[in-house]
Amino acid sequence: MRSFTKLVVNEWLKMSKKRSFIVPFALITAFIAGMLYMMFNYSEQSPAYREFAMMAISRNGLGQMITLLIIICTAGIVAKEHSLGTIKLLLIRSKSRSQILASKYVAVLLFTLSSFVFTLAVALLGGGLVFGFGGLSETSWSDVFSHTLYQLIYTVVYVTIAFLASILTRSSGATIGIGMFLVVLEELVVALLSRYEFTKYLIFANVDLSVYVSGQPPMPGMSMSFSAVLIAAYLVLFLAVSFVTFKKRDVA
């Protein structure tokens, strides 16, 4: 376990040493500041700070942007090892290929989690400073954390797809392109295929669990548990293909 932790720490250090590491955090801060400025100056109603935080982290707020930023920042965690030739140095170590790949995936998940914690903290602090920490609010802490969890699951799914794409293509550019294409066009794909029964089994129709808060499933016959099970099944499938491909691929 200690050796695996060292692998994860090593992957995290490789990411954090890049100059681009702080870019997503800076952009998130800038966008939240912009949202606060617009709402404070042009909105007739001022939301409570928890309500603002929930709006900021939701899919219709900064959720999709955060997902895209994470995909862009982590796209090269496997692909660049191939393009730079450093993958050979990793594989000659005593660690198995599964351990090496698992450490990279865990590092990606940690980056994803840290991005969400940072976004939520900045949104709560900024909302409190601009709109005040007091006052009554219909938005509870459980609402804030549940919406954060839904968006986190949404992001993890697309980050995992991008992780798989980086292994299959061994190209950072292709990984970013595939990830952005899927995130941007997911709603269009579901809308075009909504007439067909099989659409409810597609990952794109199930990835956003926040739709069930309003009690309106994307398609008849779908429920929170239905989507949760499908998401889990797809994640297992994506990771299985990733590990099998990485273990069998010749890097000579």
Residue, then its C-alpha position, 0 to 999 in steps of 0.5 A: m500500500r505504501s509503494f502504491t501511495k508513493l506512485v500516486v504522490n509521484e503522479w501528483l507531483k508531476m502534474s503540480k510541477k507543470r506551469s499549467f497546473i494553476v490555470p484551472f484554479a485561476l480560471i475558476t476564481a475569475f469566472i466566479a468573480g465574474m458571476l458575483y459581479m454580474m449578479f450583484n450589479y444586474s440581478e434584481q434578487s440577491p441569492a444567499y451564499r449557499e444558493f449562489a454556491m449551488m448555482a456556481i457548481s451546478r452543470n448549468g453554472l460552472g459544472q461543464m467548464i470545470t469538467l472541460l478544464i479537468i479533461i484538458c489538464t489531465a489528458g496527457i497523464v498517459a498520452k504524454e508518457h508515450s509521446l515523450g518516451t518516458i513510458k518505457l522508464l515507468l514500465i522497467r520498474s518493479k511495479s506492475r502495469s496495473q499499479i502504474l495505471a491505477s496510480k495515474y487514475v487515482a491522481v486524476l480523481l484527486f485533481t478532480l476532487s481538489s478542483f471541486v473542493f476549491t470551486l465550492a470553497v471559493a463560491l461559498l466565500g465569495g457569495g458570503l462576502v458579496f451577499g452576506f453570510g446571514g439571512l434566511s435561505e431555502t437552500s440547505w447544506s444538504d442541497v449544496f453537497s448533493h448538487t456538488l456530488y451529482q456534478l462530481i459524478y458527472t465529471v468523473v464519468y467524462v474524465t474516465i472516458a477521456f482517460l480511456a481515450s488517452i490510452l487508446t489514442r496515445s494522443s493528448g490532442a485527440t483525448i481533449g478533442i474527444g472529451m470536449f466533443l462528448v461534453v458539448l454535444e451530449e444533450l444534442v445526442v440524447a435529443l436526436l435519439s430520444r425517440y428510441e427506447f435504447t437511448k435510456y441505456l446510453i451513458f449520456a442520458n444518465v450521467d446528470l443525476s441532478v435532473y431527478v431533483s425536480g422529479q423529471p427523468p430524461m425519459p420514461g422508465m428512468s429513475m435515480s437508481f436506474s441511472a446510478v447502476l448504469i453509471a457504475a456499470y459504464l465506469v467498470l467497463f471503461l476502466a476494464v478496457s483501459f487496464v486491458t489495453f494498457k497491459k497488452r499494448d507493446v510500447a517498444 
